[in-house]
Amino acid sequence: MTQEAQNTKVVQDAFAAFTQGDTQALLACFADDIVWNAVYGTGPHVPTSGERRGKAAVAEFFRQVAANVNFSTFEPKEFVATGDKVVALGHYTATTPLGKSFDADFAMVFTARNGKLVGFQEFSDSAAINAAFVAA
């Protein structure tokens, strides 16, 4: 198995754990020193915005996701890997506690090292996500 294939499998395993709600399996995919950057361009009023460093901070990110984002669709559709990078292209639809929703494509860029994920950056429709977290 190539390095790219191994890295892609780690990313796919992380997605599977997330969609199954298996936090322990999800966190097992991450290196202790992971750097996690949520959707670029989301504001400080979005509970999941910003950078997290370390596995404990990323675990808190996923607690924020569970509390604030109700996904009705979460579909990684394509994986592109080169070197230590894996890009997942997909689509999600979700509702916030304010009853507002967002519907957007995403590009999630993962960096892998020694069979673990060490970096993450997400790109999506930040304007739609920001708007979904603003009270009417």
BAFI-3210 file (N, C-alpha, C; in Angstrom, 3 decimals, decimal comma, padded with zeros to 6 digits):
// residues 136
n [1|2|3|4|5|6|7|8|9|10|11|12|13|14|15|16|17|18|19|20|21|22|23|24|25|26|27|28|29|30|31|32|33|34|35|36|37|38|39|40|41|42|43|44|45|46|47|48|49|50|51|52|53|54|55|56|57|58|59|60|61|62|63|64|65|66|67|68|69|70|71|72|73|74|75|76|77|78|79|80|81|82|83|84|85|86|87|88|89|90|91|92|93|94|95|96|97|98|99|100|101|102|103|104|105|106|107|108|109|110|111|112|113|114|115|116|117|118|119|120|121|122|123|124|125|126|127|128|129|130|131|132|133|134|135|136]
n.u [000,846|000,612|002,040|000,263|-002,156|-002,295|-002,491|-004,908|-006,644|-006,527|-007,801|-010,329|-011,103|-011,324|-013,478|-015,479|-015,624|-016,485|-019,037|-020,330|-020,447|-018,434|-016,375|-013,983|-012,676|-012,398|-010,693|-008,471|-007,361|-005,858|-002,794|-001,041|-000,212|-001,798|-002,899|-005,698|-007,793|-010,746|-013,515|-012,289|-012,602|-014,901|-016,683|-016,016|-018,366|-019,292|-019,491|-017,742|-015,584|-012,165|-008,768|-007,483|-005,252|-003,695|-004,827|-006,797|-007,980|-009,043|-010,878|-012,677|-013,556|-015,104|-017,085|-018,319|-019,243|-021,132|-022,958|-023,849|-024,275|-026,399|-026,236|-027,866|-027,095|-023,994|-021,461|-018,571|-017,169|-015,089|-011,620|-008,420|-005,069|-001,704|001,670|002,063|-000,472|-004,045|-006,943|-010,284|-013,218|-016,514|-019,957|-022,232|-025,166|-026,754|-028,319|-028,521|-028,622|-030,193|-032,114|-031,558|-030,118|-027,406|-026,050|-023,717|-020,790|-017,665|-014,105|-011,745|-008,647|-006,244|-003,326|-000,998|001,068|003,202|001,070|-000,923|-003,184|-002,063|-002,632|-005,231|-007,413|-010,261|-012,297|-015,113|-018,456|-018,216|-019,685|-022,363|-022,321|-021,585|-023,901|-025,843|-025,461|-026,289|-028,592|-031,950]
n.v [-001,183|002,184|005,242|007,373|005,977|004,764|007,050|008,091|006,083|006,442|008,937|008,275|006,402|008,114|009,737|007,754|007,011|009,464|009,802|007,660|008,375|007,635|008,637|007,895|006,201|008,061|010,028|008,426|008,449|010,716|012,516|013,306|015,950|017,349|019,935|021,793|023,399|024,963|025,788|028,059|031,507|031,653|033,359|034,619|034,211|031,779|028,671|026,563|027,666|028,694|027,882|024,839|023,180|020,176|016,979|016,980|019,508|019,249|017,234|018,708|020,458|018,659|018,100|020,590|020,651|018,536|019,669|021,946|021,679|020,137|017,715|016,917|015,944|014,600|014,148|012,944|012,848|012,489|011,676|012,994|012,427|013,296|012,975|013,881|014,877|014,754|015,448|015,896|016,027|017,171|017,309|018,968|019,397|021,214|022,067|024,676|025,442|027,711|027,248|027,781|027,031|025,604|024,809|023,313|022,805|021,227|021,402|019,584|019,586|017,391|016,567|014,021|011,970|009,378|007,506|008,850|011,637|014,918|017,470|019,765|021,540|023,318|024,250|025,996|027,223|029,902|032,243|031,394|029,656|031,399|033,059|031,250|031,071|033,436|035,235|035,953]
n.w [000,000|-000,883|000,486|000,176|-000,096|002,425|004,049|003,107|003,957|006,749|006,968|005,915|007,834|010,031|009,207|009,115|011,834|012,921|011,669|012,770|015,368|017,111|019,256|020,559|018,696|016,669|017,847|018,128|015,640|015,518|015,991|019,040|019,017|017,216|014,975|014,524|012,358|012,009|009,797|007,539|007,830|009,361|011,933|015,320|016,730|015,984|017,351|016,693|015,431|014,690|015,794|017,112|019,291|019,886|021,108|023,170|022,915|020,364|020,842|022,386|020,385|018,842|020,715|020,750|018,099|018,236|020,024|018,699|015,938|013,807|011,682|008,704|006,352|005,546|003,648|002,566|-000,593|-002,398|-002,424|-002,484|-002,712|-002,009|-001,311|002,052|002,338|002,344|000,672|001,254|-000,501|-000,393|000,740|002,917|004,964|007,448|010,614|013,003|016,600|016,593|014,789|012,210|008,984|007,047|003,854|002,068|000,000|000,785|001,354|002,853|004,276|005,165|007,038|007,307|009,393|010,136|010,259|011,609|011,975|011,740|011,095|010,119|008,002|007,105|004,371|003,347|002,786|004,345|004,786|004,746|006,933|009,016|008,959|009,766|012,450|013,571|015,419|014,494]
ca.u [000,000|001,405|001,859|-000,979|-003,279|-002,352|-002,999|-006,326|-007,377|-006,652|-008,842|-011,614|-011,418|-011,767|-014,838|-016,377|-015,807|-017,303|-020,429|-020,899|-020,456|-017,437|-015,369|-012,694|-012,047|-012,038|-009,504|-007,339|-006,785|-005,119|-001,564|-001,223|000,097|-002,564|-003,335|-007,004|-008,361|-012,111|-013,797|-011,616|-013,501|-016,028|-016,470|-015,902|-019,685|-019,526|-018,832|-016,731|-014,540|-010,859|-007,741|-007,274|-003,965|-003,654|-005,962|-007,852|-008,677|-009,827|-012,025|-013,615|-014,147|-016,164|-018,193|-019,005|-019,982|-022,298|-023,917|-024,252|-024,464|-027,175|-026,073|-028,831|-026,268|-022,552|-020,998|-017,311|-017,432|-013,866|-010,386|-007,271|-003,894|-000,350|002,600|001,446|-001,771|-005,252|-008,032|-011,611|-014,208|-017,825|-021,106|-023,018|-026,314|-026,909|-029,133|-027,932|-029,611|-031,065|-033,092|-031,093|-029,358|-026,459|-025,994|-022,489|-019,705|-016,475|-012,792|-011,049|-007,258|-005,625|-001,907|-000,742|002,458|003,334|-000,215|-001,848|-003,453|-001,367|-003,110|-006,552|-007,933|-011,498|-012,786|-016,518|-019,177|-018,162|-020,770|-023,581|-022,149|-021,701|-025,303|-026,637|-025,224|-026,696|-030,014|-032,724]
ca.v [000,000|003,413|006,186|008,106|005,074|004,624|008,308|008,180|005,168|007,083|009,961|007,580|005,837|009,230|010,068|006,674|007,141|010,657|009,585|006,664|008,928|006,921|009,641|007,267|005,785|009,288|010,608|007,521|008,778|011,968|012,608|014,108|017,361|017,785|021,330|021,689|024,697|024,822|026,488|029,336|032,627|031,730|034,369|034,163|033,834|030,388|027,895|025,637|028,381|028,886|026,846|024,037|022,485|019,021|016,060|017,386|020,656|018,745|016,548|019,777|020,884|017,719|018,317|021,782|020,228|017,754|020,540|023,114|021,407|018,920|017,384|016,042|015,342|014,752|013,202|013,047|012,189|012,207|011,844|013,231|012,346|013,434|013,141|013,742|015,562|014,136|016,413|015,293|016,920|016,633|018,192|018,794|020,240|021,142|023,058|025,146|025,587|028,844|026,811|028,167|025,949|025,867|023,742|023,738|021,896|021,453|020,819|019,386|019,233|016,680|016,242|012,791|011,630|008,116|006,843|009,682|012,962|015,952|018,787|019,834|022,862|023,157|025,343|025,801|028,493|030,531|033,225|030,660|029,146|032,573|033,494|030,248|031,249|034,790|035,289|036,816]
ca.w [000,000|-000,953|001,589|-000,084|000,210|003,887|004,597|002,752|004,844|008,062|006,830|005,770|009,155|010,872|008,770|009,547|013,283|013,151|011,272|013,682|016,716|017,913|019,581|020,889|017,438|015,964|018,482|017,903|014,332|015,630|016,777|020,259|018,758|016,047|014,853|013,888|011,973|011,508|008,541|007,345|007,612|010,290|012,968|016,704|017,239|015,585|018,418|016,182|014,686|015,305|015,814|018,323|019,303|020,777|021,051|024,108|022,324|019,236|021,453|022,740|019,118|018,470|021,656|020,234|016,903|018,674|020,701|017,914|014,514|013,577|010,271|008,039|005,305|005,731|002,645|001,825|-001,873|-003,151|-001,679|-003,343|-001,840|-002,542|-000,201|003,376|002,317|001,802|000,569|001,142|-001,094|-000,085|000,918|004,134|005,266|008,899|011,305|014,258|017,672|016,299|013,802|010,881|008,376|005,969|002,869|001,393|-000,326|001,610|001,079|004,121|003,989|006,278|006,945|008,051|009,706|010,890|010,446|012,407|011,423|012,514|010,696|009,484|007,630|006,348|003,539|003,012|002,628|005,673|004,907|005,113|008,296|009,897|009,005|010,490|013,883|013,972|015,753|013,573]
c.u [000,890|001,146|000,559|-002,204|-003,427|-002,935|-004,488|-007,153|-007,547|-007,764|-010,218|-012,047|-011,929|-013,193|-015,835|-016,659|-016,700|-018,765|-021,118|-020,962|-019,467|-016,251|-014,009|-011,958|-011,606|-010,751|-008,271|-006,663|-005,841|-003,839|-001,830|-001,051|-000,644|-002,910|-004,578|-007,551|-009,717|-012,300|-013,160|-012,661|-014,713|-015,662|-016,407|-017,246|-020,073|-018,771|-017,709|-015,592|-013,213|-009,956|-007,711|-005,945|-004,003|-004,956|-007,100|-008,662|-009,525|-011,037|-013,090|-014,294|-015,308|-017,329|-019,006|-019,808|-021,255|-023,375|-024,528|-024,537|-025,197|-027,134|-027,240|-028,151|-024,813|-021,901|-019,635|-017,463|-016,174|-012,658|-009,232|-006,041|-002,615|000,571|001,899|000,064|-002,862|-006,331|-009,328|-012,560|-015,580|-018,875|-021,746|-024,153|-026,541|-027,800|-028,443|-029,005|-030,562|-032,144|-032,731|-030,231|-028,332|-026,342|-024,811|-021,598|-018,541|-015,247|-012,083|-009,657|-006,640|-004,136|-001,668|000,754|002,452|001,989|-001,231|-002,060|-002,853|-001,861|-004,443|-006,882|-009,163|-011,854|-014,221|-017,143|-019,260|-019,273|-022,060|-023,494|-022,251|-023,156|-026,175|-026,471|-025,532|-028,200|-030,717|-033,068]
c.v [001,245|004,287|006,962|007,257|004,884|005,889|008,467|007,274|005,770|008,135|009,308|006,937|006,927|009,643|009,016|006,776|008,338|010,380|008,543|007,168|008,263|007,846|009,021|006,829|006,999|009,870|009,730|007,775|009,981|011,812|013,498|015,605|017,924|019,274|021,309|023,088|024,479|025,720|027,872|030,413|032,668|032,669|033,793|033,784|032,400|029,501|026,980|026,335|028,392|027,673|026,140|023,327|021,370|018,241|016,474|018,558|020,227|017,958|017,573|020,330|019,953|017,749|019,539|021,454|019,497|018,641|021,599|022,879|020,073|018,624|016,517|015,338|015,615|013,715|013,561|012,230|011,769|012,490|011,966|013,275|012,545|013,697|012,923|014,388|014,676|015,213|015,632|016,353|016,324|017,709|017,911|019,799|020,094|022,268|023,399|025,222|026,772|028,483|027,213|027,045|026,482|024,603|024,073|022,560|022,195|020,843|020,770|018,864|018,642|016,496|015,029|012,609|010,363|007,484|007,607|011,015|014,017|017,355|018,697|021,289|022,629|024,431|025,019|027,174|029,178|031,565|032,534|030,139|030,288|032,988|032,530|030,363|032,662|034,764|036,284|038,155]
c.w [000,000|000,277|001,417|000,258|001,716|004,522|004,314|003,650|006,237|008,030|006,720|007,079|010,096|010,499|009,242|011,050|013,605|012,824|012,150|015,119|017,653|018,193|019,869|019,631|016,632|016,534|018,288|016,550|014,399|016,435|017,995|019,997|017,535|016,133|013,975|013,627|011,335|010,293|008,513|007,078|008,515|011,434|014,369|017,331|016,853|016,569|017,942|015,454|015,433|015,260|017,159|018,179|020,341|020,760|021,981|023,542|021,133|019,747|021,850|021,485|018,753|019,452|021,214|018,975|017,324|019,292|019,784|016,435|014,364|012,079|009,793|006,870|005,646|004,838|002,070|000,549|-002,619|-002,269|-002,666|-002,438|-002,630|-001,358|001,129|003,458|001,733|001,828|000,385|000,604|-000,838|000,093|002,274|004,205|006,768|009,401|012,620|015,341|017,462|015,288|012,384|010,309|007,388|005,133|001,974|001,017|000,611|000,971|002,424|003,801|005,255|005,992|007,846|008,270|010,552|011,223|011,278|011,696|012,335|012,183|009,991|009,196|006,761|005,607|003,143|002,830|003,992|005,852|005,338|006,539|009,292|010,056|009,813|012,002|014,365|014,234|014,828|014,203]
res [m|t|q|e|a|q|n|t|k|v|v|q|d|a|f|a|a|f|t|q|g|d|t|q|a|l|l|a|c|f|a|d|d|i|v|w|n|a|v|y|g|t|g|p|h|v|p|t|s|g|e|r|r|g|k|a|a|v|a|e|f|f|r|q|v|a|a|n|v|n|f|s|t|f|e|p|k|e|f|v|a|t|g|d|k|v|v|a|l|g|h|y|t|a|t|t|p|l|g|k|s|f|d|a|d|f|a|m|v|f|t|a|r|n|g|k|l|v|g|f|q|e|f|s|d|s|a|a|i|n|a|a|f|v|a|a]
***
